[in-house]
Amino acid sequence: MEDLQERQRKNVDSSAAQQANISGALNQLKNLEDERHRKLEKLRSWDRDMADAVVWLRNHQDKFKMEVFEPPMICCTVPDRRYTDAIEACFNQDQLKILVTQCEEDYVALNSYLNDSEQAGLRKDARINVWFRPKVDLSPPPMNEAELKALGFDDYAINKIDCPDGLLWFLTREVNLHRTAIGLDASKVDVNAAMEAVSRDGSGAKFIAGRVMNTVSRSRYGKRAATNMTRDLRPARNLVSSTIDPEIKKKLDQTIQEARQALEVINEDANNLAAEEREIRAEEALFKKTFDALEARKKVVNNQKKHLATLAAKIETNKNKLRDFENAPSVEDERAKLKKRLFEISKKRVRIVKEYTVSFLCCNCVGKLTSTPQQLIRAAIADQVEATRSGLEFLQVGANKNALETLCQEKDEKYQRALAEFEEADQIFVATKADAKNKRDISLELVRSMDQEFQQQFAKMEMDGSVHDRSVNDLRTELDLQRANLDMISLTNPGVVEQYERRKKEIEALTKTLEDREKATRRVEREIKNARDRWQPALEQLVASIGKKFSAAFDRIGCAGEIRISPHDDYDKWAIDILVKFRDNEKLQLLTGQRQSGGERSLTTILYLMSLTEEARTPFSLVDEINQGMDQRAERAVHNSLVEVTCKPDSAQYFLITPKLLPDLDYHERMKVLCVNNGEWLPETPGLGNMNCMIENFVQMNRDRVSRDRSSRAG
């Protein structure tokens, strides 16, 4: 039986291993076929915090009034793969991984869950981009359908992307896909005509010709000429639908097939083992039945032996009683003996009467007789009566004595029988006591070998007396029930105990390994802390110095700003958080690509760079079109502050590239203004377009005009 159970355990372990292989391969195959899962894993490799936020959102959509959309890289698809590169080029990185809400209530709630509290369980320093804008009228597409086709474009980007309906507002309001025309064949697109078409409303737009992105805008000054900034498209990485690797799928299918074949063989072996077990258990049942019959016969024999011992004691008692009866005198002898005794008593009485009569006569003769003869006779009769009573009482006492002797003899017989039964019971008691003591020792040893929880439970049952509440029959019934359950467990999974012991050893080994690694981790953490204590104070001092200048710069323009360090467990992800406030009714908010406008971001960037200038050790700095998007008040304040900071004797060289400047700005003698003529056409005549000549001509013209005015007034 033990050999069979060992084979069954091995069979069950093999079956469990093959089932695990099948389950693991099926899960991997399911994940491969789930495109949303693949995109989520791609997002996780890019931004783990956003991926965790998406997982949380999938489990808590019921917390929001309207549907909250996952990042476009997950919930948007491009059915026609030819347009994937072009459409992804319309997005920036933040727009691809942003959560989009449809109402302000959900926007506030989602920010509260993800950014302002730890309810979502994200990292403490996680920053999740959330978007919402109220719906307003937007600029229409720059070209109608006929113009679009005439200029060689295929369609607008918004018509080439599939997304949930609620996400269209984000794609039009934030990404401007409804104004971005796409033409796959660059040779068919008239770029110059397209520039005029997309910028004729003055707002500008984007269009894609072949693999070139064109960003068209119009200057706010002069002739408001259209300018075009181009860049090449990069291959799409996020909106592209990732396909399943056929080699991986083939390998998983092969693994599943092999595991199922092995499982069929294992199940067949399990059936054979089960049949063998049924035969063994049938033989066991037959042996048990025979054993129970022998036990019943043994019990009957023991009962008969007890009965025979009782009968033998009764026989011995009756023999003694019979012996006493046989040795007793006969009735005739007893009667003769009593007659002889009565005769002697009568003779004695006669003699006494004679003596009494002689005494009486003698007394009478001497004159001393005081009683009459009648009185004497009565006295004699009274004595005779008393003597007779005494004789009867003697006989009664003798009879009572015989009766007591008979009763004592019967009691003695009962005592002998009881003594025999007691000796037998005492022998059983001694044997039972020894057996109970042995079983108690075994029980105590078993209790000591159990785990601490079981020992505490047993001790509690002993203290409250509940361990004695159940009878032997109750305990036996429960024991039979537990044995039946154990047999069922053994039948279903004989290897569970062995597996438990193996897992227990593995857990102990892993626990020891974990403790060693925790010790090593603590040692490394101490080393990191020591190193961090050396450089972090200097970093905090530097950031505090920059932050002081940054806040002062914002105060000068009537706004508020602050910078702080954003630590992270991964030192590669440490960052500087910039918090700004441009309106009195706002709180300081983190600078992101969604919460602030383009002009506000530009203003913040230039003020931050100016704050870095005094701390920087670089030979020069350069900013490009940083004043674009600012209102005139902010642009003037930034320019004047920039002049003040960068024109100090100890300041490094500073380049500002801009297509326009406001009039009446502050300038410094250390400044130099360079005007660059850039375009597809340059004059062939030497000197034509020379800026110095143009300025000199302008000055001369002003002088001539002033001279003419004076001459006319003099005349």
Secondary structure, DSSP 8 states (H G I E B T S, - for coil): -HHHHHHHHHHHHHHHHHHHHHHHHHHHHHHHH-HHHHHHHHHHHH-HHHHHHHHHHHH-GGGSSS--B--HHHH-B-SSGGGHHHHHHTS-HHHHT-EE-SSHHHHHHHHHHHTSSSTT---TT----EE----------SS-HHHHHHTT--EEGGGG-B--GGGHHHHHHTS-GGG-EEES-GGG--HHHHHHHHHTTSS-EEEEETTEEEEEEE-SSTT--EEEEEEE----SSSS-----HHHHHHHHHHHHHHHHHHHHHHHHHHHHHHHHHHHHHHHHHHHHHHHHHHHHHHHHHHHHHHHHHHHHHHHHHHHHHHHHHHS--HHHHHHHHHHHHHHHHHHHHHHHHHHHHHHHHHHHTT---S-HHHHHHHHHHHHHHHHHHHHHHHHHHHHHHHHHHHHHHHHHHHHHHHHHHHHHHHHHHHHHHHHHHHHHHHHHHHHHS-HHHHHHHHHHHHHTGGGSS-HHHHHHHHHHHHHHHHHHHHH-TTHHHHHHHHHHHHHHHHHHHHHHHHHHHHHHHHHHHHHHHHHHHHHHHHHHHHHHHHHHHHHTT-EEEEEEE--SSGGG-EEEEEEE-STT---EE--TTTS-HHHHHHHHHHHHHHHHTT---SEEEEESTTTT--HHHHHHHHHHHHHHHTSTT--EEEEE-S---SS----TT--------SS---SSTTTT-HHHHHHHHHHHHHHHHHHHHHHHH-
